[in-house]
Amino acid sequence: MRARSGCGTEVNRFLQHRTVLPRCAQHLRDGGTLRRGASGLASDAARDQSSSQRRRPAMSLVEDAARVRENAYAPYSRFKVGAAIRAGSGQVYLGVNVENAAYPEGTCAEAGAIAAMIAGGDTRIDEIAVIADAPRPVPPCGGCRQKLAEFAGGGVKVTLATTRGQAMETTVADLLPGAFAETDMA
């Protein structure tokens, strides 16, 4: 795992309630236009880009995870976690931890994002971001590592971040070396 430099500023900027609206305003000031699409507003430039060019950087995934983290249901531990997964289609799926008074019945943020991805019709993970309010970036639990390995190749990038601006990049293989796979059931 290696620490990521420079991302703290972006996370902090997002956490200070900046949204996409300033980016839209800047786009308009630069002479661009906005059009309403099926999923909201999109700039002409974004609409005209190919899908590979539309892929957002990892910090956007961290921002998505930070935004959805606020919706986590954690009345017992108060430890809110958000996860964002970019699927092979380029679609981003979000998840949060959901606690339950019967502790083993809770759901992790990563599992929630995976469930949303499957419900959305995707089955391949291309990138993952997880954020929590912790003193250091927190890796997924063992069960979530196995769940991620089910849908992501070993080289898939995982960005672990804190609400305090720290971030670390690793891979699925680094998180779970020797993952159990379908080939092990022969």
C-alpha positions in Angstrom: 0.0 0.0 0.0 1.3 3.4 -0.8 0.2 6.8 0.6 -1.3 9.1 -1.9 -0.1 12.7 -2.0 -2.1 15.7 -2.8 -5.5 14.1 -2.5 -6.2 15.5 1.0 -6.9 18.9 -0.4 -9.5 17.5 -2.8 -11.2 15.5 -0.1 -11.2 18.5 2.3 -12.5 20.7 -0.5 -15.4 18.3 -1.1 -16.1 17.9 2.6 -16.5 21.7 2.9 -19.7 21.3 0.9 -18.4 22.0 -2.6 -20.6 20.5 -5.2 -20.6 20.1 -9.0 -22.5 23.4 -9.3 -19.3 25.5 -9.2 -17.9 23.3 -12.0 -21.1 23.8 -14.0 -20.9 27.6 -13.4 -17.3 27.7 -14.6 -18.3 25.7 -17.6 -21.0 28.2 -18.4 -18.5 31.1 -17.9 -16.2 29.4 -20.4 -18.9 29.5 -23.0 -20.2 26.0 -22.6 -23.9 25.0 -22.4 -25.7 22.6 -20.2 -28.4 20.1 -21.4 -30.8 18.1 -19.3 -30.3 14.4 -20.0 -31.9 11.3 -18.6 -29.8 11.5 -15.5 -29.7 15.2 -14.9 -27.5 18.0 -16.2 -24.6 17.3 -18.5 -22.3 19.7 -20.3 -21.9 19.5 -24.1 -18.3 18.7 -23.6 -19.0 15.7 -21.3 -21.8 14.5 -23.6 -19.5 14.5 -26.6 -16.6 12.7 -25.0 -16.1 8.9 -25.5 -16.8 6.7 -22.6 -13.1 6.2 -21.9 -12.6 9.9 -21.7 -15.6 10.3 -19.4 -14.0 8.1 -16.8 -13.6 10.2 -13.7 -10.4 10.2 -11.7 -10.1 8.3 -8.4 -10.7 11.4 -6.4 -14.2 11.6 -7.9 -14.9 8.2 -6.6 -13.6 9.2 -3.2 -15.9 12.3 -3.4 -18.9 10.0 -4.3 -18.0 7.7 -1.4 -17.7 10.7 1.0 -21.1 12.1 -0.2 -23.0 8.9 0.2 -21.2 8.1 3.6 -23.4 10.8 5.2 -26.4 8.4 4.5 -24.9 5.5 6.5 -27.1 4.1 9.2 -24.7 3.7 12.2 -26.7 4.5 15.4 -24.7 2.1 17.5 -21.0 2.6 16.5 -21.4 6.0 14.9 -18.7 4.7 12.5 -20.0 5.7 9.1 -18.5 4.2 5.9 -19.1 5.1 2.3 -18.1 3.1 -0.8 -18.1 3.8 -4.5 -17.4 1.3 -7.2 -16.8 2.0 -10.9 -18.1 -0.9 -12.9 -16.7 -2.1 -16.2 -19.5 -0.1 -17.9 -18.2 3.1 -16.3 -21.3 3.4 -14.1 -20.6 4.3 -10.5 -22.4 2.4 -7.7 -22.6 3.6 -4.1 -23.0 1.8 -0.8 -23.0 2.6 2.9 -22.8 0.6 6.1 -26.2 -0.3 7.7 -26.1 -1.4 11.3 -28.6 -3.5 13.1 -29.4 -4.0 16.8 -28.6 -7.6 16.1 -25.0 -6.8 15.2 -24.2 -9.7 12.8 -27.1 -8.6 10.6 -25.5 -5.3 9.6 -24.2 -4.7 6.1 -20.8 -3.2 5.1 -20.6 -0.3 2.7 -18.6 -2.3 0.2 -21.3 -5.1 0.2 -24.0 -2.4 -0.4 -22.1 -1.0 -3.4 -21.6 -4.5 -4.8 -25.4 -5.2 -4.4 -26.2 -2.0 -6.2 -23.8 -2.9 -9.0 -25.4 -6.3 -9.5 -28.9 -4.8 -9.3 -27.8 -2.3 -12.0 -26.8 -5.2 -14.3 -23.0 -4.9 -14.0 -20.7 -7.7 -12.8 -17.2 -6.4 -13.2 -15.5 -3.9 -10.9 -12.8 -1.6 -12.4 -12.1 0.7 -9.4 -13.1 1.0 -5.8 -13.0 3.9 -3.2 -13.9 3.6 0.5 -14.0 6.4 3.0 -14.5 6.5 6.8 -14.0 8.9 9.7 -10.9 7.3 11.1 -7.4 8.4 12.1 -6.0 6.4 9.1 -7.4 4.8 6.0 -9.3 1.7 6.9 -9.2 -1.4 4.7 -12.3 -3.5 4.1 -13.1 -6.3 6.4 -12.1 -9.9 5.4 -15.6 -10.7 4.1 -15.7 -7.6 1.9 -12.3 -8.3 0.6 -13.5 -11.7 -0.7 -16.7 -10.1 -2.1 -14.6 -7.5 -3.9 -12.3 -10.2 -5.3 -15.3 -12.0 -6.7 -16.0 -9.1 -9.1 -12.6 -7.4 -9.5 -9.3 -8.6 -10.9 -6.3 -8.6 -8.6 -4.8 -5.5 -10.1 -8.0 -3.4 -9.6 -7.1 -0.2 -7.7 -8.6 0.4 -4.3 -8.4 3.9 -2.8 -8.9 4.0 1.0 -9.5 7.5 2.4 -10.4 9.3 5.6 -12.7 12.3 6.1 -9.6 14.1 7.4 -8.0 14.0 3.9 -5.6 11.0 4.1 -5.7 8.5 1.3 -3.9 5.3 0.4 -3.9 3.3 -2.8 -3.6 -0.5 -2.9 -5.0 -3.3 -5.1 -7.5 -6.1 -4.5 -4.6 -8.6 -4.7 -2.7 -6.7 -2.0 -5.8 -6.7 0.2 -6.5 -10.4 -0.3 -3.6 -12.4 -1.5 -4.6 -16.0 -2.4 -8.3 -15.1 -2.7 -10.7 -18.0 -3.0 -12.0 -18.2 -6.5 -14.2 -20.4 -8.7 -11.2 -22.3 -9.9 -10.6 -23.5 -6.4 -13.9 -25.5 -6.5 -12.7 -28.0 -9.1 
